[in-house]
Amino acid sequence: MAKKIKTAKIKNTVVLAPSFTDIAPVKTAIGKSKIALAAQDMAPTNCGAYTGSVCGKDLKELGVKYVILGHSERRKYFGETYKMVNKKIKHAIEIGLVPVLCVGESSQEKKAGKTLGVVRSQLKTALEKINTNNIIIAYEPIWAVGTGNPENPQDANLVQGEIKKQAGNVPVLYGGSVDSKNFAEFLAQENIDGLLVGGASTKWEQFSKIIA
């Protein structure tokens, strides 16, 4: 996850979001560099007798500063709802982690012209009774994630402009088949403050070009 934030104090921040089992070794590898750590998810509760869950306080102790919540794969494969995401966002803010909320439409919703309506609905539920001063939002069309078929940068810019209207002038990232060939087109857009990089982040030659 790489982001250039215009509206916050952080600028040109590179954030790595490894799997839970790799957080500690990645923390050791990045040492005292300015690279930050994110988790790919977290439990909506404090640490306790919740077998299999990973609590935010444990993540903080490992050096995690950000947490990705509501990723399309969590919604698709694990049935996660935005009501659950709302609970996770509230808990993340409560314990001092920065939530990165993911929103985006399916291919069927895209074809039906429902993109903006879907994103508005997702935001309404996920951000209910939440102060958005300390969150980041990532627009990741489900149909674009891992397919090699990214959204048109101009169309993504329009959606992300709508997100800013709905959620306040928060930093908004684009995610969905971003690579070293198309990243500059996305970053050139007014409402795209950074990138949520997937597959390309696991390929050093590509990722190094993006973060350079």
C-alpha positions as CSV (number, residue, x, y, z in Angstrom):
1,M,0.0,0.0,0.0
2,A,1.6,3.3,-1.1
3,K,-0.1,6.6,-0.7
4,K,0.6,10.3,-1.4
5,I,-1.6,12.2,1.0
6,K,-2.5,15.8,0.3
7,T,-4.9,16.3,3.1
8,A,-3.0,14.9,6.1
9,K,0.4,15.4,7.7
10,I,1.8,12.2,6.3
11,K,3.3,12.5,2.8
12,N,4.8,9.9,0.5
13,T,4.2,7.1,3.0
14,V,4.9,3.5,2.1
15,V,3.0,0.9,4.1
16,L,3.5,-2.8,3.9
17,A,0.6,-5.2,4.8
18,P,2.0,-8.7,5.1
19,S,0.0,-11.7,6.3
20,F,-0.3,-12.1,10.1
21,T,2.5,-14.6,10.3
22,D,4.9,-12.4,8.5
23,I,4.4,-9.2,10.4
24,A,7.2,-9.7,12.9
25,P,9.9,-10.7,10.4
26,V,8.8,-7.8,8.1
27,K,9.1,-5.4,11.1
28,T,12.6,-6.7,11.7
29,A,13.5,-6.3,8.0
30,I,12.3,-2.7,7.7
31,G,14.1,-1.8,10.9
32,K,14.2,1.9,11.6
33,S,13.2,2.9,8.1
34,K,10.2,5.2,7.4
35,I,8.2,2.3,6.0
36,A,5.1,1.6,8.1
37,L,3.3,-1.6,8.8
38,A,-0.4,-2.5,8.3
39,A,-2.4,-5.6,9.1
40,Q,-4.8,-7.2,6.5
41,D,-7.6,-7.4,9.1
42,M,-8.3,-7.5,12.8
43,A,-11.0,-8.6,15.3
44,P,-13.6,-6.2,16.4
45,T,-13.0,-6.9,20.0
46,N,-10.3,-6.5,22.7
47,C,-8.0,-9.4,23.3
48,G,-9.7,-12.3,25.1
49,A,-11.1,-15.8,24.7
50,Y,-11.9,-15.5,20.9
51,T,-10.1,-18.5,19.4
52,G,-8.6,-17.8,16.1
53,S,-9.0,-14.0,16.1
54,V,-6.2,-11.5,16.0
55,C,-6.8,-8.5,18.3
56,G,-5.7,-4.9,17.5
57,K,-3.7,-4.5,20.7
58,D,-1.5,-7.4,19.8
59,L,-1.0,-5.9,16.3
60,K,0.1,-2.6,17.9
61,E,2.6,-4.4,20.0
62,L,4.1,-5.8,16.8
63,G,4.5,-2.3,15.4
64,V,1.4,-2.1,13.2
65,K,0.0,1.4,12.6
66,Y,-2.7,0.7,10.0
67,V,-5.3,-2.0,9.4
68,I,-7.1,-2.8,6.2
69,L,-10.8,-3.4,6.9
70,G,-13.6,-4.6,4.6
71,H,-11.3,-5.8,1.8
72,S,-13.3,-7.3,-1.1
73,E,-11.9,-10.8,-0.4
74,R,-13.1,-10.7,3.2
75,R,-16.5,-9.8,1.9
76,K,-16.5,-12.3,-0.9
77,Y,-15.0,-15.4,0.8
78,F,-15.9,-14.8,4.5
79,G,-19.3,-13.2,4.2
80,E,-18.1,-10.1,6.1
81,T,-20.7,-7.4,6.2
82,Y,-20.3,-3.6,6.5
83,K,-22.0,-3.7,9.9
84,M,-19.1,-5.9,11.1
85,V,-16.7,-3.6,9.3
86,N,-18.2,-0.6,11.2
87,K,-17.5,-2.4,14.5
88,K,-13.9,-3.0,13.5
89,I,-13.4,0.6,12.4
90,K,-14.7,1.9,15.7
91,H,-12.5,-0.5,17.6
92,A,-9.4,0.4,15.5
93,I,-9.9,4.1,16.2
94,E,-10.4,3.4,19.9
95,I,-7.1,1.6,20.3
96,G,-5.1,4.0,18.0
97,L,-4.8,2.1,14.7
98,V,-5.6,3.9,11.4
99,P,-8.4,2.1,9.6
100,V,-8.1,1.7,5.8
101,L,-11.7,1.1,4.7
102,C,-12.2,-0.7,1.4
103,V,-15.3,-0.1,-0.7
104,G,-16.2,-1.1,-4.3
105,E,-18.8,-2.6,-6.6
106,S,-19.1,-6.0,-8.3
107,S,-19.0,-6.5,-12.1
108,Q,-22.8,-7.0,-12.1
109,E,-23.3,-3.7,-10.2
110,K,-20.8,-2.0,-12.5
111,K,-22.7,-3.2,-15.7
112,A,-26.0,-2.1,-14.2
113,G,-24.7,1.4,-13.6
114,K,-25.0,1.1,-9.8
115,T,-21.4,1.9,-8.8
116,L,-22.1,5.2,-7.1
117,G,-25.2,3.9,-5.3
118,V,-23.4,0.8,-4.1
119,V,-20.4,2.8,-2.8
120,R,-22.7,5.4,-1.1
121,S,-24.5,2.5,0.7
122,Q,-21.3,0.8,1.8
123,L,-20.0,4.1,3.2
124,K,-23.2,4.9,5.0
125,T,-23.1,1.6,6.8
126,A,-19.4,1.3,7.4
127,L,-19.0,4.9,8.7
128,E,-22.2,5.1,10.8
129,K,-21.4,7.2,14.0
130,I,-17.8,7.4,13.1
131,N,-15.6,10.5,13.0
132,T,-13.7,10.3,9.7
133,N,-10.8,12.6,10.7
134,N,-8.4,9.7,11.1
135,I,-9.3,7.1,8.5
136,I,-8.3,6.3,5.0
137,I,-10.6,4.9,2.3
138,A,-9.6,2.6,-0.5
139,Y,-11.8,2.3,-3.6
140,E,-11.2,-1.1,-5.0
141,P,-13.7,-2.3,-7.6
142,I,-14.2,-6.0,-6.9
143,W,-14.1,-6.9,-10.6
144,A,-10.7,-5.2,-10.9
145,V,-8.9,-6.9,-8.0
146,G,-6.4,-9.5,-9.2
147,T,-7.8,-9.6,-12.7
148,G,-5.3,-7.5,-14.6
149,N,-8.3,-5.3,-15.7
150,P,-8.0,-2.0,-13.8
151,E,-10.7,0.7,-13.7
152,N,-10.3,3.6,-16.1
153,P,-8.3,6.2,-14.1
154,Q,-10.8,8.9,-15.0
155,D,-13.8,6.8,-13.9
156,A,-12.0,5.9,-10.7
157,N,-11.4,9.6,-10.1
158,L,-15.1,10.4,-10.4
159,V,-16.0,7.6,-7.9
160,Q,-13.3,8.8,-5.5
161,G,-14.6,12.3,-5.8
162,E,-18.0,11.0,-4.7
163,I,-16.4,9.2,-1.8
164,K,-14.8,12.5,-0.6
165,K,-18.2,14.1,-0.8
166,Q,-19.8,11.4,1.3
167,A,-17.0,10.8,3.8
168,G,-15.4,14.2,4.1
169,N,-12.1,15.2,2.6
170,V,-10.4,12.0,3.6
171,P,-7.4,10.4,1.8
172,V,-8.7,8.0,-0.8
173,L,-6.6,5.3,-2.4
174,Y,-7.3,3.3,-5.6
175,G,-6.8,-0.4,-5.6
176,G,-7.4,-3.0,-8.4
177,S,-4.8,-4.3,-10.8
178,V,-2.4,-1.4,-10.2
179,D,1.1,-2.1,-11.6
180,S,4.3,-0.4,-12.7
181,K,2.8,0.5,-16.1
182,N,-0.4,2.2,-15.0
183,F,0.2,3.6,-11.5
184,A,1.2,7.1,-12.8
185,E,-2.1,7.5,-14.6
186,F,-4.0,6.9,-11.4
187,L,-1.8,9.2,-9.3
188,A,-2.2,12.0,-11.8
189,Q,-6.0,12.1,-11.0
190,E,-7.2,14.9,-8.6
191,N,-9.1,12.7,-6.3
192,I,-6.7,9.8,-6.1
193,D,-4.4,10.3,-3.1
194,G,-2.5,7.0,-3.3
195,L,-2.6,3.4,-4.2
196,L,-3.6,0.1,-2.6
197,V,-1.2,-2.2,-4.5
198,G,-1.9,-5.9,-4.6
199,G,0.0,-8.4,-6.8
200,A,2.5,-5.9,-8.0
201,S,3.6,-5.3,-4.4
202,T,5.0,-8.9,-4.3
203,K,7.2,-8.2,-7.4
204,W,10.1,-6.1,-6.4
205,E,10.9,-4.7,-9.8
206,Q,7.4,-3.4,-10.2
207,F,6.9,-2.2,-6.6
208,S,10.2,-0.3,-6.5
209,K,9.1,1.6,-9.6
210,I,5.8,2.5,-8.0
211,I,7.3,3.7,-4.7
212,A,10.3,5.5,-6.3
